[in-house]
Amino acid sequence: MKTVAVIGATGAVGSEIVRLLEKRSFPLRTLRCFASPNSLGQHVSFRGEKIPLEVLSKEALANVDLAFFAAGSSVSRKWIPECSARCIDSSSAFRMDEKVPLIIPEINRAVLQKQRLIASPNCSATVLLMPLAPLHRLFQVKRVVAATYQAASGAGARFLQHLYDETRAHLAGESFPSPLPFPYAFNLFPHNSPLRANGYVEEEIKMMEETRKILGDLSIALTATCVRVPVPRAHSIAANVEFKKPFQMEEVLAAIRSMPGLQLFEDRSQNRFPTPTDATGRDEVLCGRFRIDLSQPNTLEFWAVGDQLLKGAALNAVQIGELC
Ligand SMILES: NC(=O)c1ccc[n+]([C@@H]2O[C@H](COP(=O)([O-])OP(=O)(O)OC[C@H]3O[C@@H](n4cnc5c(N)ncnc54)[C@H](OP(=O)(O)O)[C@@H]3O)[C@@H](O)[C@H]2O)c1
């Protein structure tokens, strides 16, 4: 790989992509970093060098071999068609396009061939799918009911900064201007993605559609309630999963333990299960509290937590880049 570009290199996901390209010794000769015109004149650090931030143009993208897009759907929609490089897109712009593979390497890397554009999935879908996929292979998922507890950084670097600023102001007894119609510090709210006419928010729809696409099974029923909580980083999910086939708890735990990128994280004697703080900065999705639902047959309850900026976004994108 000669020249690699990160588009959105100053953002929550893009800055992690740059960090991971260095940490994982990604084979590249030149790194180019792009952001909005507001960031012109600033730099990104990479392998001890200062990489100047550039703005997007057809000419600037002309000599790029591999491009990581992490600047939002509208930027991806506008610039991926203009870019001749192989593109890995962290936005939702092309995820449900049937010609575009939607990849979690541990789950469906076989779908990845020579496609020019590859999509990396929604962060909540990824945290759910890491434990769900090995269980689906064995027992076939019939229906999932999920509730998410999503971190501030899932809405971008500025929203995370807002949580810190508003929390400081709240503790000092001061008011603070909010982008929300209610306080965020010491509060939570149903997800801030756009509300559809059917009452679901887009984040919930993404979880439904992307789960079916990645598992390659359109028959899977899934419903979700997505909630934003005042946690800086790492999304948590409570899942109730009904399977078509009966299962034994030993089989469930064996499948979870053998899934790469997933860690069973619990100490039942201490009532200790994964928290967002445990998952922050970790590559693995952590899971626990596996228990048989007492209310209906063939149904399992579990809890999963993952750093949505790593496995939920940047790490997954870089892993796809490594496969490319
Ligand atoms: N955050 C997550 O946990 C997460 C997880 C999975 C997927 N995603 C997806 O990843 C994408 C990025 O999300 P994020 O959370 O990293 O957002 P973010 O923190 O708001 O960062 C956005 C980045 O895009 C850049 N940008 C904005 N307009 C641009 C333009 N016209 N040309 C070039 N760059 C531009 C920004 O540059 P400036 O700094 O100059 O404004 C910044 O670097 C989104 O599609 C999001 O849905 C996010």
Ligand as a Chemical Component Dictionary entry (heavy atoms), coordinates in Angstrom:
data_LIG
# 
_chem_comp.id                   LIG 
_chem_comp.type                 NON-POLYMER 
_chem_comp.pdbx_formal_charge   0 
_chem_comp.three_letter_code    LIG 
# 
loop_
_chem_comp_atom.comp_id 
_chem_comp_atom.atom_id 
_chem_comp_atom.alt_atom_id 
_chem_comp_atom.type_symbol 
_chem_comp_atom.charge 
_chem_comp_atom.model_Cartn_x 
_chem_comp_atom.model_Cartn_y 
_chem_comp_atom.model_Cartn_z 
_chem_comp_atom.pdbx_ordinal 
LIG N1  N1  N 0  -18.463 8.413  16.844 1  
LIG C1  C1  C 0  -18.726 7.112  16.768 2  
LIG O1  O1  O 0  -18.722 6.403  17.791 3  
LIG C2  C2  C 0  -19.001 6.470  15.434 4  
LIG C3  C3  C 0  -19.112 5.066  15.372 5  
LIG C4  C4  C 0  -19.365 4.467  14.132 6  
LIG C5  C5  C 0  -19.508 5.237  12.999 7  
LIG N2  N2  N 1  -19.415 6.596  13.104 8  
LIG C6  C6  C 0  -19.554 7.396  11.889 9  
LIG O2  O2  O 0  -18.267 7.911  11.563 10 
LIG C7  C7  C 0  -18.409 9.180  10.922 11 
LIG C8  C8  C 0  -17.571 10.213 11.696 12 
LIG O3  O3  O 0  -18.108 10.334 12.994 13 
LIG P1  P1  P 0  -17.346 11.091 14.178 14 
LIG O4  O4  O 0  -18.069 10.717 15.413 15 
LIG O5  O5  O -1 -15.881 10.836 14.087 16 
LIG O6  O6  O 0  -17.646 12.626 13.821 17 
LIG P2  P2  P 0  -16.873 13.947 14.308 18 
LIG O7  O7  O 0  -16.159 13.690 15.577 19 
LIG O8  O8  O 0  -17.887 15.019 14.284 20 
LIG O9  O9  O 0  -15.785 14.193 13.175 21 
LIG C9  C9  C 0  -16.149 14.598 11.870 22 
LIG C10 C10 C 0  -14.899 14.746 11.047 23 
LIG O10 O10 O 0  -15.268 15.046 9.699  24 
LIG C11 C11 C 0  -14.574 16.218 9.288  25 
LIG N3  N3  N 0  -15.320 16.931 8.274  26 
LIG C12 C12 C 0  -16.480 17.598 8.413  27 
LIG N4  N4  N 0  -16.851 18.140 7.231  28 
LIG C13 C13 C 0  -15.881 17.817 6.342  29 
LIG C14 C14 C 0  -15.670 18.087 4.971  30 
LIG N5  N5  N 0  -16.544 18.806 4.258  31 
LIG N6  N6  N 0  -14.558 17.589 4.377  32 
LIG C15 C15 C 0  -13.667 16.855 5.078  33 
LIG N7  N7  N 0  -13.807 16.556 6.374  34 
LIG C16 C16 C 0  -14.900 17.040 7.001  35 
LIG C17 C17 C 0  -14.392 17.018 10.567 36 
LIG O11 O11 O 0  -13.368 17.995 10.378 37 
LIG P3  P3  P 0  -13.292 19.336 11.301 38 
LIG O12 O12 O 0  -12.644 18.925 12.587 39 
LIG O13 O13 O 0  -12.449 20.240 10.491 40 
LIG O14 O14 O 0  -14.700 19.813 11.468 41 
LIG C18 C18 C 0  -13.980 15.886 11.510 42 
LIG O15 O15 O 0  -12.642 15.524 11.269 43 
LIG C19 C19 C 0  -19.925 9.479  10.928 44 
LIG O16 O16 O 0  -20.483 9.076  9.699  45 
LIG C20 C20 C 0  -20.458 8.596  12.037 46 
LIG O17 O17 O 0  -21.814 8.247  11.862 47 
LIG C21 C21 C 0  -19.154 7.229  14.283 48 
# 
loop_
_chem_comp_bond.comp_id 
_chem_comp_bond.atom_id_1 
_chem_comp_bond.atom_id_2 
_chem_comp_bond.value_order 
_chem_comp_bond.pdbx_ordinal 
LIG N1  C1  SING 1  
LIG C1  O1  DOUB 2  
LIG C1  C2  SING 3  
LIG C2  C3  SING 4  
LIG C2  C21 DOUB 5  
LIG C3  C4  DOUB 6  
LIG C4  C5  SING 7  
LIG C5  N2  DOUB 8  
LIG N2  C6  SING 9  
LIG N2  C21 SING 10 
LIG C6  O2  SING 11 
LIG C6  C20 SING 12 
LIG O2  C7  SING 13 
LIG C7  C8  SING 14 
LIG C7  C19 SING 15 
LIG C8  O3  SING 16 
LIG O3  P1  SING 17 
LIG P1  O4  DOUB 18 
LIG P1  O5  SING 19 
LIG P1  O6  SING 20 
LIG O6  P2  SING 21 
LIG P2  O7  DOUB 22 
LIG P2  O8  SING 23 
LIG P2  O9  SING 24 
LIG O9  C9  SING 25 
LIG C9  C10 SING 26 
LIG C10 O10 SING 27 
LIG C10 C18 SING 28 
LIG O10 C11 SING 29 
LIG C11 N3  SING 30 
LIG C11 C17 SING 31 
LIG N3  C12 SING 32 
LIG N3  C16 SING 33 
LIG C12 N4  DOUB 34 
LIG N4  C13 SING 35 
LIG C13 C14 SING 36 
LIG C13 C16 DOUB 37 
LIG C14 N5  SING 38 
LIG C14 N6  DOUB 39 
LIG N6  C15 SING 40 
LIG C15 N7  DOUB 41 
LIG N7  C16 SING 42 
LIG C17 O11 SING 43 
LIG C17 C18 SING 44 
LIG O11 P3  SING 45 
LIG P3  O12 DOUB 46 
LIG P3  O13 SING 47 
LIG P3  O14 SING 48 
LIG C18 O15 SING 49 
LIG C19 O16 SING 50 
LIG C19 C20 SING 51 
LIG C20 O17 SING 52 
# 
